[in-house]
Amino acid sequence: MSLYPPLEPYAEGLLDVGDGQQIHWEECGNPAGKPVVFLHGGPGGGVSPGVRRLFDPERYRVVLFDQRGCGRSLPHASTPEADPALNTTWHLVADIERLREDRGVDRWQVLGGSWGSALALAYAETHPDRVTELVLRGIFTLRRSELDFFYGGPAGQLVPERYAGYLAPLLERGLVSVTPGGTVVGDVIAAYHDLLFDPDPAVHGPAAVAWASYEASAITLVPDESLIAEFADPAYALAFARIENDYFVHAGWFSTTPEGEGQLIADAGRLADIPGVIVQGRYDLCTPAVTAWDLHRAWPEAELVMCPTSGHAWTEPEISAALVAATDRFAERWPLP
């Protein structure tokens, strides 16, 4: 199943959401169509124009926005004016509600991938009455086990040359060490926080590029050098790395149950009445497939689509086909019964 043709917005603007923050939004498709909001990854990744192609433009009214601090939203996280304390999961959940109200939408479908899946879950579990369906890709809930898998070494064993570049800024300053057997000693995420928020551009600049480049190298099953180059753009990399790292240091501001389960999966029972599709690449290095499986067990009403020869990116053919199949199927539920 192919993507829909490229699509341009028919409306866009900046929405003041308080705290000195303005989020950039756009709409495309059919103004009278089924409302859907798209939540991008990262956090800090911004909206890519290609994601508009996941929706039938004749049947969907597609709302997209750049989350706080990234894309065309203001202030940009690469600037001194940006205050990380004003950019948390719960700020973003409130922003989605402000955007819904501003655009005059009563209920909408929510589609999110990677970090966007975590944000979609947080929003839907907080406002289940506002969500018609959930379509999630590359499931991420910010549990420490998920973060450690990608940033702490296990995933790096599959892309060792890329992981070595990621560790280099930390090793140069003695912030972490590596045993002869290859085990990383130290908290790489916390160590990176010190570098990324150092006021010296000679410190935070190379650290941001190393952080963003490593992630870009593992997003697709076959590394995409052009994508890696895009992530290495200094301004993009700094906003992306700072926002992402700060969220990870704070575990997404999510709670953990006494049994050790993360909030998003623990509260998945709130989604029981929301139709959903979970799309996951079997060989996803960034967000390992076990998280999608754990979510499906906690939310069995959702359909799990495990893509057998895919990694993390929505652009991989199996993943994009599964997402389009889901949005096409849910388009039939408009007007809502």
Helices and strands as residue ranges (DSSP letters): E 11-18, E 21-29, E 34-39, G 49-54, E 60-65, G 84-86, H 89-102, E 108-113, H 115-126, G 128-130, E 131-137, H 144-151, G 155-157, H 160-172, E 177-178, E 184-185, H 188-196, H 201-219, H 225-231, H 234-249, G 251-253, H 263-266, G 268-271, E 276-281, H 289-298, E 303-307, H 317-331
